[in-house]
Amino acid sequence: MTARITGNDYRSLTPAALGSLTPSLRVSVVVPAYGDQEKLDLALAGLATQTYPAALTEVIVVDNGSSPPLRLPALCPENTRLIVCPVPGRAHARNAGLSAATGDVIHWLDSDVVLDRRSVEAHMRWHHAAPYLVVTGYLRFTPAALPAPEVVAAADDLAKLFEPAEPHAWLVDLVERTDGLTANPHRAFSLHVGGATSVNAALLAAAGPMDTDLILGQDTEMGYRLAQAGAVFVPEPLSRAFHLGPTMRMRDKAPIDRVSHAFVADRIPSYRWLRSHPARQWKVPYVEVVVEPGGPGRYAHYAYDEVRATVDAVLAGTVPDVAVTLTGPWDRVGVEGRAPLRDPDLDLVLIRGHYTHEPRVRFTEETPAASRDRPGSSTPPSPAWAVPYRLRLPAGWVPGEDTLARLLDLAADEGYGLVSVLLAEDDGTGTDSADGTGGTGSGRAVVAARLERAAAFARAAIVLREGEDLDDAVDDTFGVIWVDGETYGFAPEARALTGRRSAYRVRSEAEAEVARLTKEAERLREQVVKWRDEAGRWRRSTVELRREVGTLRKELAAARKVVQYGLLSSVKRVITRRR
């Protein structure tokens, strides 16, 4: 029974301890190389003394057009082959080695990386535990002088030869801040680096070979496709290796990122920060909306008006990074020149004619893979376009302007593999509860939309048990949730769309109102300052008046004393005279 892993939490597995594994899987170590024979000799010397059985190991060195041509040294694994790939580029070289490989596991290895003798075994113990893993060892970058191949082969600890060395800081930081890649499972694919990573061969076949159109970023892009195929990514600290010299990224990170981001933005929808443009289209869209005939009743066929209401609402929503797929019998569509109104397939003709030149809409006769329609499949599908999310929506149901964005946020934030949206309950007579006329009989059927995470369904297909429903396997590995369609803005009829010009006007009016309120707030702020200054002047005036009043009171009191004293003296003089 295939082990089940929730998200990227590989900690549920218990791989065999080093030295206790009873191996059965064959591993193909693919080493692309261009020049630098001396470093290649050291890499092969490190492979020659691996603890993993030589009988289960093959090494394929790919000479990528070196001049002079590379050769196999005397000190190398017994089952080592040298092939030539004249087309320049590491992706081409790796694909050539991949085509020649026969192992159950493919182990990428750069020609300037020397593996610790237990490294391959440390990788393979994980691949024996589950068949859908990507395992990456820990690299250290050494400036040490190059020893002889015999010295490498005889060393019981490579640290004695190559330390002090620098760690792969970016990888170590990624692992530490994500609790070993378990806390942020949707970015775990970044762990796929070509220096010392191993991949299950069947998983790699499902994901596809290296993208030879990329200048840089091929490892990350392949890691993304492996994730879409259902991979779990495992950092293995017991697999240690030394990179002979600094990596290119350590020397020129900023210019490398500049080049890499220009290309991977088109291919990795998960890198949302690289897709900041509000309207442009990308090679791999973030979400595909599959519009298909719904359940019973009025949803069992395509109608032009219903399809247009659904598709137009999707294309006008707040998620521009979207593609629409219309499934149906499009091979029946023809052009009726004389009596088009009598064409039994008129609605199909209208739908195709209306969207033929819309680049975000495509027509297919088959439902895209990675759905619940793959019961019993034992291998993951190759995801069309490597789209991370797929919404299956019955024609005639209209999402609100922000509906798709809200559903995607729910799935991404909570990590769900499936978000099922209850739209209506149909009794098979063409009426439904959303219209307020549905019956309550036992034949009632649920009308639902489904937002599927492609990686979750690919993983579920790998671990699916006989007789088990695929949705149950998705629930077991990623989680499933039901939500109410009305709450998320779905409606069973068309509604007025907010065009870009209207949105622009609304935004302009809002910005003008913000500017007006800001100006008014500034005016009131200045008025408050003015009033505060005025109040300060009044307070100062009040203090001065109080002082003047106090002075006057003192003068008045003194005057009273003088008057009283003078009056008393006058009275005394009068009395004295009368006597």
C-alpha positions as CSV (number, residue, x, y, z in Angstrom):
1,M,0.0,0.0,0.0
2,T,1.4,3.4,-1.0
3,A,2.1,5.6,2.0
4,R,0.0,8.8,2.2
5,I,1.5,12.2,3.0
6,T,-0.6,15.2,4.0
7,G,0.6,18.3,2.2
8,N,4.4,18.2,2.3
9,D,4.6,16.7,5.8
10,Y,7.0,13.9,5.0
11,R,7.6,13.4,8.7
12,S,4.8,10.8,8.7
13,L,7.3,8.5,6.9
14,T,9.9,6.5,8.7
15,P,12.8,5.8,6.3
16,A,15.3,3.1,7.1
17,A,18.3,4.1,9.1
18,L,21.6,4.4,7.2
19,G,23.2,0.9,7.1
20,S,19.9,-0.9,7.7
21,L,18.2,-0.5,4.3
22,T,17.5,-3.6,2.2
23,P,17.6,-1.9,-1.2
24,S,15.7,-2.9,-4.3
25,L,15.4,0.3,-6.4
26,R,17.9,1.1,-9.1
27,V,19.3,4.7,-9.3
28,S,20.6,6.5,-12.3
29,V,23.0,9.3,-11.5
30,V,23.0,11.8,-14.3
31,V,26.0,14.1,-14.5
32,P,25.9,16.8,-17.2
33,A,29.4,18.2,-17.8
34,Y,31.1,20.8,-19.9
35,G,34.9,20.9,-19.7
36,D,36.8,20.9,-16.4
37,Q,38.0,17.3,-16.5
38,E,39.8,17.6,-13.1
39,K,36.5,18.4,-11.2
40,L,34.6,15.7,-13.0
41,D,37.3,13.2,-11.9
42,L,36.7,14.1,-8.3
43,A,32.9,13.9,-8.7
44,L,33.3,10.4,-10.1
45,A,35.8,9.4,-7.4
46,G,33.2,10.4,-4.8
47,L,30.6,8.2,-6.6
48,A,33.0,5.2,-6.8
49,T,32.9,4.6,-3.0
50,Q,29.2,5.1,-2.3
51,T,27.6,2.8,0.3
52,Y,24.6,2.2,-1.9
53,P,25.1,-1.1,-3.9
54,A,27.0,-0.7,-7.1
55,A,24.8,-3.3,-8.7
56,L,21.8,-1.0,-8.3
57,T,23.6,2.1,-9.5
58,E,24.4,3.5,-12.9
59,V,26.2,6.7,-13.7
60,I,25.6,8.6,-16.9
61,V,28.1,11.4,-17.7
62,V,26.8,13.7,-20.5
63,D,29.5,15.6,-22.3
64,N,27.8,18.8,-23.4
65,G,30.2,19.6,-26.3
66,S,33.5,19.9,-24.4
67,S,36.7,20.7,-26.3
68,P,38.8,18.6,-25.8
69,P,36.1,15.9,-25.3
70,L,35.7,14.6,-21.7
71,R,36.9,11.1,-20.8
72,L,36.0,8.6,-18.1
73,P,38.9,8.3,-15.6
74,A,40.1,5.0,-14.2
75,L,38.6,5.7,-10.8
76,C,34.8,5.8,-11.4
77,P,31.8,3.5,-10.6
78,E,31.8,0.2,-12.5
79,N,28.6,0.9,-14.3
80,T,29.5,4.3,-15.8
81,R,28.7,5.5,-19.3
82,L,29.8,8.6,-21.2
83,I,27.4,10.0,-23.8
84,V,27.6,13.1,-25.9
85,C,25.0,15.9,-26.2
86,P,26.3,18.4,-28.7
87,V,23.4,20.9,-28.2
88,P,24.7,23.5,-25.7
89,G,22.9,24.0,-22.4
90,R,22.5,22.1,-19.2
91,A,18.9,21.4,-19.8
92,H,19.6,19.7,-23.1
93,A,22.4,17.7,-21.4
94,R,20.2,16.6,-18.6
95,N,17.4,15.6,-20.9
96,A,19.9,13.5,-22.9
97,G,21.0,11.7,-19.7
98,L,17.4,11.3,-18.7
99,S,16.6,9.6,-22.0
100,A,19.5,7.2,-21.4
101,A,18.7,6.4,-17.8
102,T,17.1,3.1,-16.8
103,G,16.8,3.5,-13.0
104,D,13.7,3.8,-10.8
105,V,15.2,7.0,-9.4
106,I,17.0,9.8,-11.2
107,H,19.7,11.5,-9.2
108,W,20.9,14.8,-10.7
109,L,24.5,15.6,-9.9
110,D,26.6,18.5,-11.1
111,S,30.1,17.6,-12.4
112,D,31.7,19.9,-9.8
113,V,30.0,18.3,-6.8
114,V,31.6,15.6,-4.7
115,L,29.2,13.4,-2.6
116,D,29.8,12.1,0.8
117,R,30.0,8.3,0.6
118,R,26.7,7.8,2.3
119,S,24.9,10.4,0.3
120,V,23.2,8.2,-2.3
121,E,22.0,5.8,0.4
122,A,20.6,8.7,2.4
123,H,18.5,9.7,-0.7
124,M,17.4,6.2,-1.6
125,R,16.1,5.3,1.9
126,W,13.4,7.9,1.3
127,H,12.5,6.6,-2.2
128,H,12.0,3.2,-0.7
129,A,9.5,4.7,1.7
130,A,7.3,6.4,-0.9
131,P,7.2,6.6,-4.7
132,Y,6.5,10.3,-5.2
133,L,9.4,12.0,-3.4
134,V,12.0,14.6,-4.4
135,V,15.0,14.5,-2.1
136,T,17.7,17.2,-1.9
137,G,21.0,16.9,-0.1
138,Y,22.9,19.7,1.7
139,L,25.6,21.4,-0.4
140,R,28.6,23.2,1.0
141,F,30.8,25.5,-1.2
142,T,34.5,25.0,-0.7
143,P,37.4,27.2,-1.9
144,A,39.9,24.4,-1.0
145,A,42.6,23.2,-3.3
146,L,41.6,20.2,-5.4
147,P,43.0,16.9,-4.0
148,A,43.8,13.9,-6.1
149,P,40.9,11.5,-7.0
150,E,42.5,8.7,-4.9
151,V,42.5,11.0,-1.9
152,V,38.8,11.6,-2.3
153,A,38.0,8.0,-2.7
154,A,40.0,7.0,0.4
155,A,38.6,9.8,2.7
156,D,36.2,8.6,5.4
157,D,35.1,12.2,5.9
158,L,35.2,14.8,3.1
159,A,35.1,17.6,5.6
160,K,38.8,16.9,6.3
161,L,39.5,17.7,2.7
162,F,37.2,20.6,1.9
163,E,36.4,22.5,5.1
164,P,36.1,25.4,5.9
165,A,33.2,25.8,3.5
166,E,30.1,27.9,3.2
167,P,26.6,26.4,3.4
168,H,24.0,26.7,0.8
169,A,22.6,29.7,2.7
170,W,19.4,30.1,0.6
171,L,18.4,26.5,0.9
172,V,19.2,26.3,4.7
173,D,17.1,29.5,5.3
174,L,14.2,28.1,3.3
175,V,14.2,24.8,5.2
176,E,14.6,26.5,8.6
177,R,11.9,29.2,8.2
178,T,9.3,26.6,6.9
179,D,9.9,24.0,9.6
180,G,11.6,21.7,7.1
181,L,9.2,22.6,4.3
182,T,6.2,21.4,6.2
183,A,4.9,24.9,7.2
184,N,4.6,26.3,3.7
185,P,4.0,23.3,1.5
186,H,3.1,25.2,-1.6
187,R,6.6,26.7,-2.0
188,A,8.4,23.5,-1.3
189,F,9.2,23.0,-5.0
190,S,11.9,25.6,-4.7
191,L,14.0,22.9,-3.0
192,H,14.5,21.2,-6.4
193,V,18.1,22.2,-7.2
194,G,20.2,20.3,-9.7
195,G,23.4,20.1,-7.8
196,A,22.4,17.0,-5.7
197,T,18.7,16.2,-6.0
198,S,17.0,12.8,-6.6
199,V,13.5,12.3,-8.2
200,N,11.4,9.2,-8.6
201,A,11.6,8.3,-12.3
202,A,7.8,7.8,-12.8
203,L,7.1,11.2,-11.2
204,L,9.6,12.8,-13.5
205,A,8.0,11.1,-16.5
206,A,4.6,12.6,-15.4
207,A,6.1,16.1,-15.0
208,G,8.1,16.0,-18.2
209,P,11.8,16.8,-19.0
210,M,13.7,20.0,-18.5
211,D,12.4,23.1,-20.3
212,T,15.1,23.8,-22.9
213,D,13.5,27.2,-23.7
214,L,14.7,28.6,-20.4
215,I,18.0,30.4,-20.0
216,L,18.1,30.2,-16.2
217,G,15.7,28.9,-13.6
218,Q,15.2,25.4,-15.1
219,D,15.6,23.6,-11.8
220,T,12.9,25.7,-10.1
221,E,10.5,25.4,-13.1
222,M,10.9,21.6,-13.1
223,G,10.4,21.6,-9.3
224,Y,7.1,23.4,-9.9
225,R,6.0,20.8,-12.5
226,L,7.0,18.0,-10.1
227,A,4.8,19.6,-7.4
228,Q,1.9,19.7,-9.9
229,A,2.5,15.9,-10.6
230,G,2.0,15.2,-6.8
231,A,5.6,15.4,-5.5
232,V,6.6,15.7,-1.8
233,F,9.9,17.5,-1.3
234,V,12.3,16.2,1.4
235,P,15.5,18.0,2.6
236,E,18.0,15.3,3.7
237,P,20.8,16.6,6.0
238,L,22.5,13.2,6.1
239,S,23.2,13.6,2.4
240,R,26.2,15.9,2.4
241,A,28.2,17.1,-0.6
242,F,30.8,19.7,-1.4
243,H,30.6,22.0,-4.4
244,L,34.1,22.7,-5.8
245,G,34.1,26.5,-5.7
246,P,31.4,29.1,-5.3
247,T,28.1,28.7,-7.1
248,M,27.1,31.2,-9.8
249,R,24.2,32.5,-7.8
250,M,26.5,33.3,-4.9
251,R,28.6,35.4,-7.2
252,D,25.9,37.2,-9.2
253,K,22.6,36.8,-7.5
254,A,21.0,40.1,-8.6
255,P,21.7,39.7,-12.4
256,I,20.8,36.0,-12.2
257,D,17.4,36.8,-10.6
258,R,16.8,39.5,-13.2
259,V,17.2,37.0,-16.0
260,S,15.5,34.1,-14.3
261,H,12.4,36.0,-13.2
262,A,11.9,37.3,-16.8
263,F,11.3,33.7,-17.9
264,V,9.9,31.8,-14.9
265,A,7.1,34.3,-14.4
266,D,5.5,32.9,-17.6
267,R,5.7,29.3,-16.3
268,I,5.3,29.4,-12.5
269,P,1.9,30.8,-11.5
270,S,2.7,30.3,-7.8
271,Y,5.2,33.2,-8.0
272,R,2.4,35.8,-7.7
273,W,4.7,38.7,-7.1
274,L,6.2,38.2,-10.6
275,R,2.7,38.7,-12.0
276,S,1.9,42.1,-10.9
277,H,0.5,43.3,-14.2
278,P,-3.3,43.8,-13.8
279,A,-4.4,42.5,-17.2
280,R,-1.7,40.6,-19.2
281,Q,-1.9,36.8,-20.1
282,W,0.7,34.2,-19.2
283,K,1.8,30.9,-20.7
284,V,0.6,29.0,-17.7
285,P,-2.5,30.7,-16.2
286,Y,-3.2,30.6,-12.5
287,V,-6.6,29.1,-12.9
288,E,-8.5,27.3,-15.7
289,V,-12.3,27.5,-15.7
290,V,-13.8,24.5,-17.3
291,V,-17.4,25.3,-18.4
292,E,-19.3,22.2,-19.1
293,P,-22.9,21.0,-19.2
294,G,-24.2,20.6,-15.7
295,G,-26.3,17.9,-14.1
296,P,-29.9,17.1,-14.8
297,G,-32.7,19.3,-16.1
298,R,-31.8,22.5,-17.9
299,Y,-28.1,22.0,-17.2
300,A,-27.8,18.9,-19.4
301,H,-27.0,20.8,-22.6
302,Y,-25.2,23.8,-23.8
303,A,-27.2,27.0,-24.5
304,Y,-25.5,29.9,-26.1
305,D,-27.0,32.5,-23.7
306,E,-26.0,30.5,-20.6
307,V,-22.5,29.8,-21.8
308,R,-22.0,33.4,-22.7
309,A,-23.2,34.6,-19.3
310,T,-20.8,32.3,-17.5
311,V,-17.7,32.9,-19.7
312,D,-18.2,36.6,-19.9
313,A,-18.5,36.9,-16.2
314,V,-15.3,34.8,-15.7
315,L,-13.3,36.9,-18.2
316,A,-14.6,40.2,-16.6
317,G,-13.7,39.1,-13.0
318,T,-10.9,40.4,-10.8
319,V,-8.7,37.5,-11.7
320,P,-7.2,38.2,-15.2
321,D,-4.8,35.3,-14.9
322,V,-7.4,32.9,-16.2
323,A,-8.1,30.6,-19.1
324,V,-11.5,29.2,-20.0
325,T,-12.1,25.7,-21.5
326,L,-15.3,24.8,-23.2
327,T,-15.9,21.1,-23.5
328,G,-18.4,19.8,-26.0
329,P,-19.0,18.0,-29.3
330,W,-17.3,20.7,-31.3
331,D,-16.6,18.3,-34.2
332,R,-20.3,18.5,-35.0
333,V,-20.1,22.2,-35.5
334,G,-20.4,23.3,-39.2
335,V,-21.7,26.3,-41.1
336,E,-25.2,26.1,-42.4
337,G,-25.3,28.6,-45.3
338,R,-28.9,28.5,-46.3
339,A,-31.0,27.9,-43.1
340,P,-28.9,28.6,-40.1
341,L,-31.9,29.0,-37.8
342,R,-32.9,25.4,-38.5
343,D,-29.4,24.0,-37.6
344,P,-29.9,21.6,-34.7
345,D,-26.5,22.6,-33.4
346,L,-27.1,26.3,-33.7
347,D,-26.2,27.1,-30.1
348,L,-22.8,25.3,-30.5
349,V,-22.2,27.3,-33.7
350,L,-23.0,30.5,-31.9
351,I,-20.7,29.6,-28.9
352,R,-17.8,28.7,-31.1
353,G,-18.3,31.7,-33.4
354,H,-18.5,34.1,-30.5
355,Y,-15.3,32.9,-28.8
356,T,-13.1,31.6,-31.6
357,H,-10.9,34.7,-31.5
358,E,-10.8,35.1,-27.8
359,P,-7.2,33.9,-26.8
360,R,-8.3,33.0,-23.3
361,V,-10.9,30.5,-24.5
362,R,-10.2,27.1,-25.9
363,F,-12.5,24.3,-27.2
364,T,-12.0,20.7,-26.3
365,E,-14.1,17.5,-26.6
366,E,-12.5,16.0,-23.5
367,T,-12.7,17.1,-19.9
368,P,-9.2,18.1,-18.7
369,A,-7.4,15.6,-16.5
370,A,-6.7,15.7,-12.8
371,S,-10.4,15.4,-12.0
372,R,-12.7,13.0,-10.2
373,D,-13.2,11.2,-13.6
374,R,-9.9,9.3,-13.1
375,P,-11.0,6.5,-10.8
376,G,-8.5,3.7,-10.4
377,S,-5.6,5.6,-12.0
378,S,-2.3,4.6,-10.4
379,T,-0.1,7.3,-12.0
380,P,-0.5,11.1,-11.9
381,P,-1.7,12.9,-15.0
382,S,0.5,15.4,-16.8
383,P,-1.3,18.6,-15.9
384,A,-2.4,20.6,-19.0
385,W,-0.4,23.9,-19.0
386,A,0.7,22.9,-15.4
387,V,-2.2,25.0,-14.2
388,P,-2.3,25.0,-10.4
389,Y,-6.1,25.4,-10.0
390,R,-9.1,24.3,-12.1
391,L,-12.7,25.4,-11.5
392,R,-15.4,23.2,-13.0
393,L,-18.5,25.3,-13.5
394,P,-21.9,24.3,-15.0
395,A,-22.9,26.5,-17.9
396,G,-25.5,29.1,-16.9
397,W,-24.1,29.7,-13.4
398,V,-22.5,33.2,-13.2
399,P,-19.8,34.1,-10.7
400,G,-19.6,37.5,-9.2
401,E,-16.8,39.9,-10.1
402,D,-14.6,38.8,-7.1
403,T,-16.0,35.3,-6.7
404,L,-13.1,33.5,-8.3
405,A,-10.5,35.5,-6.4
406,R,-12.3,34.6,-3.1
407,L,-12.4,30.9,-3.8
408,L,-8.7,30.9,-4.8
409,D,-7.8,32.7,-1.6
410,L,-9.7,30.1,0.4
411,A,-8.0,27.2,-1.3
412,A,-4.5,28.8,-1.1
413,D,-4.7,30.1,2.4
414,E,-6.1,26.9,4.0
415,G,-4.4,24.5,1.7
416,Y,-7.5,22.7,0.5
417,G,-7.2,20.2,-2.4
418,L,-10.9,20.7,-3.3
419,V,-13.4,23.4,-2.7
420,S,-16.9,22.3,-3.6
421,V,-19.5,25.0,-4.1
422,L,-23.2,24.2,-3.6
423,L,-25.1,26.0,-6.3
424,A,-28.5,24.4,-6.2
425,E,-30.4,21.2,-5.6
426,D,-32.2,20.0,-8.8
427,D,-35.0,17.4,-8.7
428,G,-34.5,16.5,-12.4
429,T,-37.5,18.4,-13.7
430,G,-35.6,21.5,-14.7
431,T,-36.4,23.4,-11.5
432,D,-34.1,24.0,-8.6
433,S,-34.0,25.4,-5.2
434,A,-32.1,28.5,-6.3
435,D,-35.2,29.5,-8.2
436,G,-37.4,28.8,-5.2
437,T,-39.4,26.1,-7.1
438,G,-37.4,22.9,-6.4
439,G,-39.1,19.9,-5.0
440,T,-38.1,17.8,-2.0
441,G,-38.2,14.3,-3.5
442,S,-35.6,11.7,-2.9
443,G,-34.4,12.2,-6.6
444,R,-33.0,15.6,-5.9
445,A,-29.5,16.1,-7.3
446,V,-26.9,18.5,-6.2
447,V,-25.6,21.1,-8.7
448,A,-22.1,22.1,-7.7
449,A,-19.0,23.9,-8.9
450,R,-15.6,22.4,-8.0
451,L,-12.3,24.3,-7.5
452,E,-9.6,21.6,-7.8
453,R,-5.9,21.9,-6.9
454,A,-4.1,20.0,-9.6
455,A,-1.3,18.9,-7.3
456,A,-3.8,17.5,-4.8
457,F,-5.5,15.4,-7.4
458,A,-2.2,14.2,-8.9
459,R,-1.1,13.1,-5.4
460,A,-4.5,11.4,-4.8
461,A,-4.2,9.5,-8.0
462,I,-0.8,8.1,-6.9
463,V,-2.1,6.9,-3.5
464,L,-5.6,5.9,-4.5
465,R,-6.7,2.5,-3.2
466,E,-8.8,0.1,-5.1
467,G,-12.5,1.0,-5.1
468,E,-11.8,4.3,-3.4
469,D,-13.3,7.6,-4.7
470,L,-10.6,10.1,-5.8
471,D,-12.3,12.9,-3.8
472,D,-11.8,10.8,-0.6
473,A,-8.1,10.5,-1.3
474,V,-7.9,14.3,-1.9
475,D,-9.6,14.8,1.4
476,D,-7.1,12.5,3.1
477,T,-4.0,14.3,1.7
478,F,-5.0,17.9,1.3
479,G,-8.6,18.4,2.6
480,V,-12.0,19.1,1.1
481,I,-14.5,21.8,2.1
482,W,-18.1,22.7,0.9
483,V,-19.2,26.3,0.7
484,D,-22.4,28.0,-0.3
485,G,-22.6,29.4,-3.8
486,E,-24.7,32.4,-3.0
487,T,-22.3,33.4,-0.2
488,Y,-19.5,33.4,-2.7
489,G,-21.5,35.4,-5.3
490,F,-22.8,32.8,-7.7
491,A,-26.1,33.5,-9.5
492,P,-28.2,31.4,-11.9
493,E,-28.6,34.2,-14.4
494,A,-26.6,36.9,-16.2
495,R,-25.8,40.2,-14.6
496,A,-24.4,43.5,-15.8
497,L,-20.7,43.4,-16.1
498,T,-18.3,46.2,-15.0
499,G,-16.2,47.0,-17.9
500,R,-12.7,48.3,-17.7
501,R,-13.9,51.8,-18.7
502,S,-16.6,51.7,-16.0
503,A,-14.1,50.4,-13.5
504,Y,-11.7,53.2,-14.5
505,R,-14.4,55.8,-14.0
506,V,-15.4,54.4,-10.7
507,R,-11.7,54.3,-9.6
508,S,-11.2,57.9,-10.9
509,E,-14.3,59.1,-9.1
510,A,-13.1,57.4,-5.9
511,E,-9.6,58.9,-6.3
512,A,-11.2,62.3,-6.9
513,E,-13.3,61.9,-3.8
514,V,-10.3,60.8,-1.8
515,A,-8.4,63.8,-3.0
516,R,-11.3,66.1,-2.1
517,L,-11.6,64.6,1.4
518,T,-7.9,64.8,1.8
519,K,-8.0,68.5,0.8
520,E,-10.9,69.1,3.2
521,A,-9.1,67.3,6.0
522,E,-6.1,69.5,5.4
523,R,-8.2,72.6,5.4
524,L,-9.8,71.6,8.7
525,R,-6.4,70.7,10.1
526,E,-5.2,74.2,9.2
527,Q,-8.4,75.6,10.8
528,V,-7.8,73.7,13.9
529,V,-4.2,75.0,14.0
530,K,-5.5,78.5,13.5
531,W,-8.1,78.0,16.3
532,R,-5.4,76.6,18.6
533,D,-3.2,79.7,17.9
534,E,-6.2,82.0,18.5
535,A,-7.0,80.2,21.7
536,G,-3.4,80.6,22.8
537,R,-3.6,84.3,22.2
538,W,-6.8,84.5,24.2
539,R,-5.2,82.5,27.0
540,R,-2.3,84.9,27.1
541,S,-4.7,87.9,27.0
542,T,-6.6,86.4,29.9
543,V,-3.5,86.0,31.9
544,E,-2.4,89.6,31.2
545,L,-5.9,90.9,32.1
546,R,-5.8,88.9,35.3
547,R,-2.5,90.5,36.2
548,E,-3.9,94.0,35.4
549,V,-7.0,93.3,37.5
550,G,-4.8,92.2,40.3
551,T,-2.7,95.3,40.1
552,L,-5.8,97.5,40.0
553,R,-7.2,95.7,43.0
554,K,-4.0,96.4,44.9
555,E,-4.0,100.0,43.9
556,L,-7.7,100.3,44.9
557,A,-7.1,98.8,48.2
558,A,-4.2,101.2,48.8
559,A,-6.4,104.1,47.7
560,R,-9.1,103.0,50.1
561,K,-6.6,102.9,52.9
562,V,-5.4,106.4,52.0
563,V,-8.9,107.8,51.9
564,Q,-9.9,106.1,55.1
565,Y,-6.8,107.4,56.8
566,G,-7.4,110.9,55.5
567,L,-11.1,110.9,56.5
568,L,-10.2,109.7,60.0
569,S,-7.6,112.5,60.3
570,S,-10.2,115.1,59.2
571,V,-12.7,113.9,61.7
572,K,-10.2,114.0,64.5
573,R,-9.2,117.6,63.6
574,V,-12.9,118.8,63.6
575,I,-13.5,117.2,67.0
576,T,-10.4,118.8,68.4
577,R,-11.5,122.3,67.2
578,R,-14.9,122.0,68.8
579,R,-13.4,121.3,72.2
